[in-house]
Amino acid sequence: MIAVLVSGGKDSTATLLLAIEKHGKDNVLPIFTDTGFEASETYKYLSYLEERLGVEIIRLKNPDGDDLVSLILKKKRFPNSRMRFCTALLKQVPVALYLMERKDVKELWFGIRAEESRRRKEKYGNITPEDTWEYSKWLNNIGYLRKRDLEKLTHIHCRFPIVDWSKEQVFDYLKSNGIEPNPLYSMGHTRVGCYPCILGSWKDYKACWQTEEGRRNILKLRRIEETLNAQGYNTKLKDHITANRLIRRLELNEAQGDMFCEEVCELCKA
Ligand code: SF4
């Protein structure tokens, strides 16, 4: 059995299609990890994929019942690129715990592309779609699982089947299979995940601000920041900007258009 991590984004959808094409849908196990902070478009998109592909997507959550908001409140800080506890606890750990019970799964496929970012190029630029990594060793790096748990996962190997694909190849592959991409892309988002991803770019926050749901979520992040600061934790939404300032910029941008972005703005440079 091939397990495929599905986020509702284009890359993981292409990876799922590829797995089904190569191994048949009865041998493929799609897994989605729900951070509790996803866009409603993404939940709808998962249902669309299930219907179009005739598969069931397994939905997993954090075993302690945490979602992104409760986790930030527990940790008393927002995640950043150096402390990505959200990915570890809301995504990687639930998948690992689930796969410990699935002895029939031999491979875990990731829709990672080296071209996505400089960081990804450094990490995945030298691997090929045929290469495999031992899952337990890979997980060991995240540091949240005990040795005896990792030992239960040694039968699984990771693969990155679209690691050398371009963004255009991914969209073309979806199109040639008659699969629509998540509508979030046509709404200006560059990636699919939390709505918004705390680590996201100005473009993603700006796209989120255009919808009622996204705006509500960004305002919720400001309330979290205020709550934590009122408790004495000096925390900021992003390293270089508070949620409050970010929202002021979003409001200004809305009122004045993109001209505003030409001013010196740390977020644009991030
Ligand atoms: S999408 Fe962003 S905020 Fe959500 S889990 Fe991933 S890194 Fe964390």
py3Dmol code that shows the C-alpha trace and the ligand (Angstrom):
import py3Dmol

protein = """\
ATOM      1  CA  MET A   1       0.000   0.000   0.000  1.00  0.00           C
ATOM      2  CA  ILE A   2       1.213   3.511  -0.896  1.00  0.00           C
ATOM      3  CA  ALA A   3       0.182   6.287   1.510  1.00  0.00           C
ATOM      4  CA  VAL A   4       0.022   9.786  -0.016  1.00  0.00           C
ATOM      5  CA  LEU A   5      -0.112  12.983   2.027  1.00  0.00           C
ATOM      6  CA  VAL A   6      -2.849  15.171   0.592  1.00  0.00           C
ATOM      7  CA  SER A   7      -3.162  18.831   1.577  1.00  0.00           C
ATOM      8  CA  GLY A   8      -5.700  19.995  -0.992  1.00  0.00           C
ATOM      9  CA  GLY A   9      -2.883  21.772  -2.871  1.00  0.00           C
ATOM     10  CA  LYS A  10      -1.861  21.145  -6.476  1.00  0.00           C
ATOM     11  CA  ASP A  11       1.382  19.283  -5.730  1.00  0.00           C
ATOM     12  CA  SER A  12      -0.080  16.697  -3.380  1.00  0.00           C
ATOM     13  CA  THR A  13      -3.052  16.250  -5.729  1.00  0.00           C
ATOM     14  CA  ALA A  14      -0.667  15.527  -8.614  1.00  0.00           C
ATOM     15  CA  THR A  15       1.189  13.064  -6.380  1.00  0.00           C
ATOM     16  CA  LEU A  16      -2.058  11.315  -5.518  1.00  0.00           C
ATOM     17  CA  LEU A  17      -2.983  11.063  -9.212  1.00  0.00           C
ATOM     18  CA  LEU A  18       0.439   9.644 -10.016  1.00  0.00           C
ATOM     19  CA  ALA A  19       0.140   7.030  -7.261  1.00  0.00           C
ATOM     20  CA  ILE A  20      -3.288   5.964  -8.537  1.00  0.00           C
ATOM     21  CA  GLU A  21      -2.014   5.841 -12.121  1.00  0.00           C
ATOM     22  CA  LYS A  22       0.946   3.644 -11.175  1.00  0.00           C
ATOM     23  CA  HIS A  23      -0.534   1.435  -8.473  1.00  0.00           C
ATOM     24  CA  GLY A  24      -4.330   1.565  -8.857  1.00  0.00           C
ATOM     25  CA  LYS A  25      -6.641   3.267  -6.382  1.00  0.00           C
ATOM     26  CA  ASP A  26      -7.117   0.112  -4.266  1.00  0.00           C
ATOM     27  CA  ASN A  27      -3.419   0.244  -3.389  1.00  0.00           C
ATOM     28  CA  VAL A  28      -3.335   3.938  -2.494  1.00  0.00           C
ATOM     29  CA  LEU A  29      -4.157   5.471   0.880  1.00  0.00           C
ATOM     30  CA  PRO A  30      -4.656   9.266   0.736  1.00  0.00           C
ATOM     31  CA  ILE A  31      -4.178  11.014   4.096  1.00  0.00           C
ATOM     32  CA  PHE A  32      -5.136  14.572   5.006  1.00  0.00           C
ATOM     33  CA  THR A  33      -4.100  16.192   8.287  1.00  0.00           C
ATOM     34  CA  ASP A  34      -6.565  18.760   9.524  1.00  0.00           C
ATOM     35  CA  THR A  35      -5.039  21.713  11.382  1.00  0.00           C
ATOM     36  CA  GLY A  36      -8.513  23.064  12.234  1.00  0.00           C
ATOM     37  CA  PHE A  37      -7.538  26.300  10.479  1.00  0.00           C
ATOM     38  CA  GLU A  38      -8.036  25.291   6.843  1.00  0.00           C
ATOM     39  CA  ALA A  39     -10.093  27.190   4.288  1.00  0.00           C
ATOM     40  CA  SER A  40     -13.610  25.886   3.731  1.00  0.00           C
ATOM     41  CA  GLU A  41     -12.667  25.726   0.023  1.00  0.00           C
ATOM     42  CA  THR A  42     -10.110  23.082   0.929  1.00  0.00           C
ATOM     43  CA  TYR A  43     -12.624  20.865   2.739  1.00  0.00           C
ATOM     44  CA  LYS A  44     -14.917  21.148  -0.300  1.00  0.00           C
ATOM     45  CA  TYR A  45     -12.001  20.338  -2.582  1.00  0.00           C
ATOM     46  CA  LEU A  46     -11.211  17.142  -0.663  1.00  0.00           C
ATOM     47  CA  SER A  47     -14.804  16.005  -1.185  1.00  0.00           C
ATOM     48  CA  TYR A  48     -14.475  16.863  -4.889  1.00  0.00           C
ATOM     49  CA  LEU A  49     -11.314  14.721  -5.138  1.00  0.00           C
ATOM     50  CA  GLU A  50     -12.976  11.812  -3.347  1.00  0.00           C
ATOM     51  CA  GLU A  51     -15.884  11.918  -5.747  1.00  0.00           C
ATOM     52  CA  ARG A  52     -13.808  12.390  -8.917  1.00  0.00           C
ATOM     53  CA  LEU A  53     -11.207   9.771  -8.047  1.00  0.00           C
ATOM     54  CA  GLY A  54     -13.413   7.295  -6.215  1.00  0.00           C
ATOM     55  CA  VAL A  55     -11.163   7.220  -3.139  1.00  0.00           C
ATOM     56  CA  GLU A  56     -11.667   7.898   0.546  1.00  0.00           C
ATOM     57  CA  ILE A  57      -9.294  10.469   2.038  1.00  0.00           C
ATOM     58  CA  ILE A  58      -8.413   9.616   5.636  1.00  0.00           C
ATOM     59  CA  ARG A  59      -8.704  12.725   7.860  1.00  0.00           C
ATOM     60  CA  LEU A  60      -6.360  12.916  10.831  1.00  0.00           C
ATOM     61  CA  LYS A  61      -6.129  15.371  13.713  1.00  0.00           C
ATOM     62  CA  ASN A  62      -3.676  16.040  16.491  1.00  0.00           C
ATOM     63  CA  PRO A  63      -4.055  13.229  19.076  1.00  0.00           C
ATOM     64  CA  ASP A  64      -4.423  15.724  21.972  1.00  0.00           C
ATOM     65  CA  GLY A  65      -7.292  17.440  20.177  1.00  0.00           C
ATOM     66  CA  ASP A  66      -5.258  20.576  19.424  1.00  0.00           C
ATOM     67  CA  ASP A  67      -5.811  22.758  16.401  1.00  0.00           C
ATOM     68  CA  LEU A  68      -3.574  25.591  15.222  1.00  0.00           C
ATOM     69  CA  VAL A  69      -5.191  28.143  17.536  1.00  0.00           C
ATOM     70  CA  SER A  70      -5.082  26.034  20.708  1.00  0.00           C
ATOM     71  CA  LEU A  71      -1.509  25.004  19.951  1.00  0.00           C
ATOM     72  CA  ILE A  72      -0.343  28.623  19.639  1.00  0.00           C
ATOM     73  CA  LEU A  73      -2.100  29.453  22.911  1.00  0.00           C
ATOM     74  CA  LYS A  74      -0.437  26.464  24.606  1.00  0.00           C
ATOM     75  CA  LYS A  75       3.021  27.285  23.243  1.00  0.00           C
ATOM     76  CA  LYS A  76       2.513  30.987  24.052  1.00  0.00           C
ATOM     77  CA  ARG A  77       3.996  31.939  20.701  1.00  0.00           C
ATOM     78  CA  PHE A  78       3.462  31.769  16.967  1.00  0.00           C
ATOM     79  CA  PRO A  79       5.411  29.263  14.885  1.00  0.00           C
ATOM     80  CA  ASN A  80       8.144  30.489  12.555  1.00  0.00           C
ATOM     81  CA  SER A  81      10.592  28.877  10.148  1.00  0.00           C
ATOM     82  CA  ARG A  82      12.961  27.943  13.001  1.00  0.00           C
ATOM     83  CA  MET A  83      10.232  26.648  15.341  1.00  0.00           C
ATOM     84  CA  ARG A  84       7.709  24.965  13.128  1.00  0.00           C
ATOM     85  CA  PHE A  85       5.896  23.137  15.903  1.00  0.00           C
ATOM     86  CA  CYS A  86       2.599  23.457  14.018  1.00  0.00           C
ATOM     87  CA  THR A  87       3.766  21.191  11.182  1.00  0.00           C
ATOM     88  CA  ALA A  88       5.316  18.723  13.611  1.00  0.00           C
ATOM     89  CA  LEU A  89       2.364  18.421  16.007  1.00  0.00           C
ATOM     90  CA  LEU A  90      -0.580  18.957  13.672  1.00  0.00           C
ATOM     91  CA  LYS A  91       0.734  17.069  10.662  1.00  0.00           C
ATOM     92  CA  GLN A  92       3.804  14.885  11.117  1.00  0.00           C
ATOM     93  CA  VAL A  93       2.971  13.347  14.502  1.00  0.00           C
ATOM     94  CA  PRO A  94      -0.659  12.394  13.652  1.00  0.00           C
ATOM     95  CA  VAL A  95       0.511  10.719  10.422  1.00  0.00           C
ATOM     96  CA  ALA A  96       3.279   8.819  12.209  1.00  0.00           C
ATOM     97  CA  LEU A  97       0.907   7.585  14.934  1.00  0.00           C
ATOM     98  CA  TYR A  98      -1.600   6.463  12.331  1.00  0.00           C
ATOM     99  CA  LEU A  99       1.001   4.668  10.206  1.00  0.00           C
ATOM    100  CA  MET A 100       2.314   2.745  13.219  1.00  0.00           C
ATOM    101  CA  GLU A 101      -0.933   0.789  13.047  1.00  0.00           C
ATOM    102  CA  ARG A 102      -0.786   0.335   9.264  1.00  0.00           C
ATOM    103  CA  LYS A 103       1.658  -2.466   8.664  1.00  0.00           C
ATOM    104  CA  ASP A 104       0.394  -2.758   5.067  1.00  0.00           C
ATOM    105  CA  VAL A 105       1.862   0.662   4.136  1.00  0.00           C
ATOM    106  CA  LYS A 106       5.313   0.319   2.586  1.00  0.00           C
ATOM    107  CA  GLU A 107       5.805   3.763   1.087  1.00  0.00           C
ATOM    108  CA  LEU A 108       4.782   7.288   1.999  1.00  0.00           C
ATOM    109  CA  TRP A 109       4.662   9.731  -0.924  1.00  0.00           C
ATOM    110  CA  PHE A 110       5.179  13.462  -0.498  1.00  0.00           C
ATOM    111  CA  GLY A 111       4.206  16.130  -3.048  1.00  0.00           C
ATOM    112  CA  ILE A 112       7.356  18.153  -2.422  1.00  0.00           C
ATOM    113  CA  ARG A 113       9.052  19.988  -5.299  1.00  0.00           C
ATOM    114  CA  ALA A 114      12.627  21.268  -5.073  1.00  0.00           C
ATOM    115  CA  GLU A 115      11.696  24.295  -7.165  1.00  0.00           C
ATOM    116  CA  GLU A 116       9.190  25.550  -4.568  1.00  0.00           C
ATOM    117  CA  SER A 117      11.716  27.570  -2.563  1.00  0.00           C
ATOM    118  CA  ARG A 118      15.418  28.082  -1.935  1.00  0.00           C
ATOM    119  CA  ARG A 119      15.162  26.096   1.282  1.00  0.00           C
ATOM    120  CA  ARG A 120      13.539  23.169  -0.529  1.00  0.00           C
ATOM    121  CA  LYS A 121      16.128  23.290  -3.290  1.00  0.00           C
ATOM    122  CA  GLU A 122      18.903  23.009  -0.704  1.00  0.00           C
ATOM    123  CA  LYS A 123      17.215  20.073   0.986  1.00  0.00           C
ATOM    124  CA  TYR A 124      15.704  18.153  -1.942  1.00  0.00           C
ATOM    125  CA  GLY A 125      17.586  19.494  -4.980  1.00  0.00           C
ATOM    126  CA  ASN A 126      19.847  16.444  -5.235  1.00  0.00           C
ATOM    127  CA  ILE A 127      17.292  13.710  -4.860  1.00  0.00           C
ATOM    128  CA  THR A 128      15.423  12.005  -7.689  1.00  0.00           C
ATOM    129  CA  PRO A 129      11.828  10.731  -7.843  1.00  0.00           C
ATOM    130  CA  GLU A 130      13.188   7.182  -7.555  1.00  0.00           C
ATOM    131  CA  ASP A 131      15.185   7.779  -4.366  1.00  0.00           C
ATOM    132  CA  THR A 132      13.761   6.567  -1.053  1.00  0.00           C
ATOM    133  CA  TRP A 133      14.411   7.744   2.510  1.00  0.00           C
ATOM    134  CA  GLU A 134      13.841   5.727   5.629  1.00  0.00           C
ATOM    135  CA  TYR A 135      10.756   7.297   7.220  1.00  0.00           C
ATOM    136  CA  SER A 136      11.810   6.698  10.822  1.00  0.00           C
ATOM    137  CA  LYS A 137      15.179   8.409  10.263  1.00  0.00           C
ATOM    138  CA  TRP A 138      13.497  11.329   8.565  1.00  0.00           C
ATOM    139  CA  LEU A 139      11.018  11.631  11.457  1.00  0.00           C
ATOM    140  CA  ASN A 140      13.789  11.428  14.018  1.00  0.00           C
ATOM    141  CA  ASN A 141      14.856  14.904  12.918  1.00  0.00           C
ATOM    142  CA  ILE A 142      11.591  16.480  14.065  1.00  0.00           C
ATOM    143  CA  GLY A 143      12.207  15.246  17.595  1.00  0.00           C
ATOM    144  CA  TYR A 144       8.661  14.652  18.911  1.00  0.00           C
ATOM    145  CA  LEU A 145       8.560  10.855  18.822  1.00  0.00           C
ATOM    146  CA  ARG A 146      10.122   8.310  21.153  1.00  0.00           C
ATOM    147  CA  LYS A 147      12.692   5.831  19.898  1.00  0.00           C
ATOM    148  CA  ARG A 148      10.341   2.917  20.490  1.00  0.00           C
ATOM    149  CA  ASP A 149       7.676   4.622  18.360  1.00  0.00           C
ATOM    150  CA  LEU A 150      10.142   5.290  15.561  1.00  0.00           C
ATOM    151  CA  GLU A 151      11.070   1.600  15.582  1.00  0.00           C
ATOM    152  CA  LYS A 152       7.473   0.786  14.665  1.00  0.00           C
ATOM    153  CA  LEU A 153       7.898   2.722  11.424  1.00  0.00           C
ATOM    154  CA  THR A 154      11.045   1.178   9.989  1.00  0.00           C
ATOM    155  CA  HIS A 155       9.012  -0.724   7.359  1.00  0.00           C
ATOM    156  CA  ILE A 156       8.051   2.548   5.632  1.00  0.00           C
ATOM    157  CA  HIS A 157      10.093   4.494   3.095  1.00  0.00           C
ATOM    158  CA  CYS A 158       9.490   8.056   1.909  1.00  0.00           C
ATOM    159  CA  ARG A 159       9.404   9.014  -1.746  1.00  0.00           C
ATOM    160  CA  PHE A 160       9.184  12.345  -3.536  1.00  0.00           C
ATOM    161  CA  PRO A 161       7.798  11.442  -6.974  1.00  0.00           C
ATOM    162  CA  ILE A 162       7.395  15.007  -8.291  1.00  0.00           C
ATOM    163  CA  VAL A 163      10.508  16.469  -6.651  1.00  0.00           C
ATOM    164  CA  ASP A 164      11.915  17.543 -10.050  1.00  0.00           C
ATOM    165  CA  TRP A 165       8.652  18.814 -11.563  1.00  0.00           C
ATOM    166  CA  SER A 166       7.963  22.440 -12.383  1.00  0.00           C
ATOM    167  CA  LYS A 167       4.806  24.270 -11.310  1.00  0.00           C
ATOM    168  CA  GLU A 168       3.612  24.261 -14.938  1.00  0.00           C
ATOM    169  CA  GLN A 169       4.093  20.489 -15.191  1.00  0.00           C
ATOM    170  CA  VAL A 170       1.921  20.033 -12.116  1.00  0.00           C
ATOM    171  CA  PHE A 171      -0.940  22.170 -13.455  1.00  0.00           C
ATOM    172  CA  ASP A 172      -0.655  20.473 -16.892  1.00  0.00           C
ATOM    173  CA  TYR A 173      -0.769  17.034 -15.288  1.00  0.00           C
ATOM    174  CA  LEU A 174      -3.925  17.907 -13.343  1.00  0.00           C
ATOM    175  CA  LYS A 175      -5.493  19.308 -16.504  1.00  0.00           C
ATOM    176  CA  SER A 176      -4.622  16.263 -18.605  1.00  0.00           C
ATOM    177  CA  ASN A 177      -6.365  14.135 -15.967  1.00  0.00           C
ATOM    178  CA  GLY A 178      -9.450  16.351 -15.972  1.00  0.00           C
ATOM    179  CA  ILE A 179      -8.871  17.467 -12.363  1.00  0.00           C
ATOM    180  CA  GLU A 180      -9.494  21.075 -11.358  1.00  0.00           C
ATOM    181  CA  PRO A 181      -6.971  22.640  -8.970  1.00  0.00           C
ATOM    182  CA  ASN A 182      -8.156  23.969  -5.601  1.00  0.00           C
ATOM    183  CA  PRO A 183     -10.055  27.252  -6.342  1.00  0.00           C
ATOM    184  CA  LEU A 184      -7.796  29.021  -3.816  1.00  0.00           C
ATOM    185  CA  TYR A 185      -5.144  29.347  -6.557  1.00  0.00           C
ATOM    186  CA  SER A 186      -7.440  31.391  -8.772  1.00  0.00           C
ATOM    187  CA  MET A 187      -8.168  33.574  -5.720  1.00  0.00           C
ATOM    188  CA  GLY A 188      -4.500  34.617  -5.582  1.00  0.00           C
ATOM    189  CA  HIS A 189      -3.058  32.076  -3.143  1.00  0.00           C
ATOM    190  CA  THR A 190       0.335  30.617  -3.898  1.00  0.00           C
ATOM    191  CA  ARG A 191      -0.090  27.648  -1.574  1.00  0.00           C
ATOM    192  CA  VAL A 192      -2.751  25.712   0.270  1.00  0.00           C
ATOM    193  CA  GLY A 193      -2.620  25.047   4.001  1.00  0.00           C
ATOM    194  CA  CYS A 194      -3.754  26.971   7.045  1.00  0.00           C
ATOM    195  CA  TYR A 195      -5.876  29.954   6.123  1.00  0.00           C
ATOM    196  CA  PRO A 196      -3.603  31.877   6.374  1.00  0.00           C
ATOM    197  CA  CYS A 197      -0.387  29.963   6.995  1.00  0.00           C
ATOM    198  CA  ILE A 198       1.360  31.874   9.787  1.00  0.00           C
ATOM    199  CA  LEU A 199       4.587  31.566   7.795  1.00  0.00           C
ATOM    200  CA  GLY A 200       2.873  32.718   4.583  1.00  0.00           C
ATOM    201  CA  SER A 201       3.899  35.597   2.347  1.00  0.00           C
ATOM    202  CA  TRP A 202       2.366  39.049   2.013  1.00  0.00           C
ATOM    203  CA  LYS A 203       0.638  37.761  -1.147  1.00  0.00           C
ATOM    204  CA  ASP A 204      -1.040  34.955   0.804  1.00  0.00           C
ATOM    205  CA  TYR A 205      -2.180  37.230   3.642  1.00  0.00           C
ATOM    206  CA  LYS A 206      -3.476  39.713   1.092  1.00  0.00           C
ATOM    207  CA  ALA A 207      -5.445  36.995  -0.747  1.00  0.00           C
ATOM    208  CA  CYS A 208      -6.843  35.768   2.572  1.00  0.00           C
ATOM    209  CA  TRP A 209      -7.941  39.282   3.495  1.00  0.00           C
ATOM    210  CA  GLN A 210     -10.167  39.310   0.386  1.00  0.00           C
ATOM    211  CA  THR A 211     -12.587  36.732   1.804  1.00  0.00           C
ATOM    212  CA  GLU A 212     -14.821  36.960   4.849  1.00  0.00           C
ATOM    213  CA  GLU A 213     -13.434  33.708   6.228  1.00  0.00           C
ATOM    214  CA  GLY A 214      -9.812  34.739   5.702  1.00  0.00           C
ATOM    215  CA  ARG A 215     -10.405  38.149   7.244  1.00  0.00           C
ATOM    216  CA  ARG A 216     -12.079  36.530  10.261  1.00  0.00           C
ATOM    217  CA  ASN A 217      -9.088  34.232  10.708  1.00  0.00           C
ATOM    218  CA  ILE A 218      -6.533  37.051  10.468  1.00  0.00           C
ATOM    219  CA  LEU A 219      -8.511  39.024  13.065  1.00  0.00           C
ATOM    220  CA  LYS A 220      -8.500  35.888  15.246  1.00  0.00           C
ATOM    221  CA  LEU A 221      -4.691  35.822  15.016  1.00  0.00           C
ATOM    222  CA  ARG A 222      -4.600  39.415  16.243  1.00  0.00           C
ATOM    223  CA  ARG A 223      -6.786  38.464  19.230  1.00  0.00           C
ATOM    224  CA  ILE A 224      -4.382  35.613  20.055  1.00  0.00           C
ATOM    225  CA  GLU A 225      -1.432  37.991  19.872  1.00  0.00           C
ATOM    226  CA  GLU A 226      -3.225  40.459  22.164  1.00  0.00           C
ATOM    227  CA  THR A 227      -4.174  37.690  24.626  1.00  0.00           C
ATOM    228  CA  LEU A 228      -0.616  36.387  24.860  1.00  0.00           C
ATOM    229  CA  ASN A 229       0.866  39.847  25.196  1.00  0.00           C
ATOM    230  CA  ALA A 230      -1.640  40.706  27.915  1.00  0.00           C
ATOM    231  CA  GLN A 231      -0.367  37.619  29.773  1.00  0.00           C
ATOM    232  CA  GLY A 232       3.169  38.995  29.564  1.00  0.00           C
ATOM    233  CA  TYR A 233       4.456  36.970  26.606  1.00  0.00           C
ATOM    234  CA  ASN A 234       6.133  39.224  24.131  1.00  0.00           C
ATOM    235  CA  THR A 235       5.000  37.516  20.956  1.00  0.00           C
ATOM    236  CA  LYS A 236       4.520  38.654  17.374  1.00  0.00           C
ATOM    237  CA  LEU A 237       2.621  37.032  14.536  1.00  0.00           C
ATOM    238  CA  LYS A 238       5.748  37.133  12.387  1.00  0.00           C
ATOM    239  CA  ASP A 239       9.362  37.852  13.306  1.00  0.00           C
ATOM    240  CA  HIS A 240       9.281  41.266  11.681  1.00  0.00           C
ATOM    241  CA  ILE A 241       5.679  42.351  12.135  1.00  0.00           C
ATOM    242  CA  THR A 242       2.854  42.197  14.677  1.00  0.00           C
ATOM    243  CA  ALA A 243      -0.638  41.076  13.672  1.00  0.00           C
ATOM    244  CA  ASN A 244      -1.840  44.560  14.474  1.00  0.00           C
ATOM    245  CA  ARG A 245       0.593  46.229  12.059  1.00  0.00           C
ATOM    246  CA  LEU A 246      -0.060  43.600   9.432  1.00  0.00           C
ATOM    247  CA  ILE A 247      -3.787  44.302   9.599  1.00  0.00           C
ATOM    248  CA  ARG A 248      -3.200  48.051   9.367  1.00  0.00           C
ATOM    249  CA  ARG A 249      -1.167  47.408   6.220  1.00  0.00           C
ATOM    250  CA  LEU A 250      -3.844  45.163   4.772  1.00  0.00           C
ATOM    251  CA  GLU A 251      -6.448  47.853   5.416  1.00  0.00           C
ATOM    252  CA  LEU A 252      -4.226  50.525   3.886  1.00  0.00           C
ATOM    253  CA  ASN A 253      -3.481  48.339   0.920  1.00  0.00           C
ATOM    254  CA  GLU A 254      -7.190  47.790   0.422  1.00  0.00           C
ATOM    255  CA  ALA A 255      -7.846  51.531   0.540  1.00  0.00           C
ATOM    256  CA  GLN A 256      -4.886  52.652  -1.555  1.00  0.00           C
ATOM    257  CA  GLY A 257      -4.174  49.679  -3.814  1.00  0.00           C
ATOM    258  CA  ASP A 258      -0.815  48.103  -4.525  1.00  0.00           C
ATOM    259  CA  MET A 259       0.946  51.473  -4.665  1.00  0.00           C
ATOM    260  CA  PHE A 260       1.290  51.048  -0.933  1.00  0.00           C
ATOM    261  CA  CYS A 261       3.428  47.970  -1.441  1.00  0.00           C
ATOM    262  CA  GLU A 262       6.069  50.007  -3.176  1.00  0.00           C
ATOM    263  CA  GLU A 263       6.855  51.636   0.134  1.00  0.00           C
ATOM    264  CA  VAL A 264       9.508  50.040   2.280  1.00  0.00           C
ATOM    265  CA  CYS A 265       7.650  47.140   3.801  1.00  0.00           C
ATOM    266  CA  GLU A 266       9.429  44.296   5.540  1.00  0.00           C
ATOM    267  CA  LEU A 267       6.596  41.912   4.766  1.00  0.00           C
ATOM    268  CA  CYS A 268       6.996  42.401   1.019  1.00  0.00           C
ATOM    269  CA  LYS A 269      10.661  41.542   1.323  1.00  0.00           C
ATOM    270  CA  ALA A 270      10.022  38.401   3.375  1.00  0.00           C
TER     271      ALA A 270
END
"""
ligand_1 = """\
8
SF4
S 0.264 25.688 6.889
Fe 1.674 27.085 7.978
S 0.707 27.483 9.966
Fe -0.291 25.665 9.069
S 0.794 23.920 9.902
Fe 1.777 24.416 7.964
S 3.462 25.838 8.479
Fe 2.080 25.736 10.242
"""
view = py3Dmol.view(width=600, height=400)
view.addModel(protein, "pdb")
view.setStyle({"model": 0}, {"cartoon": {"style": "trace"}})
view.addModel(ligand_1, "xyz")
view.setStyle({"model": 1}, {"stick": {}})
view.zoomTo()
view.show()
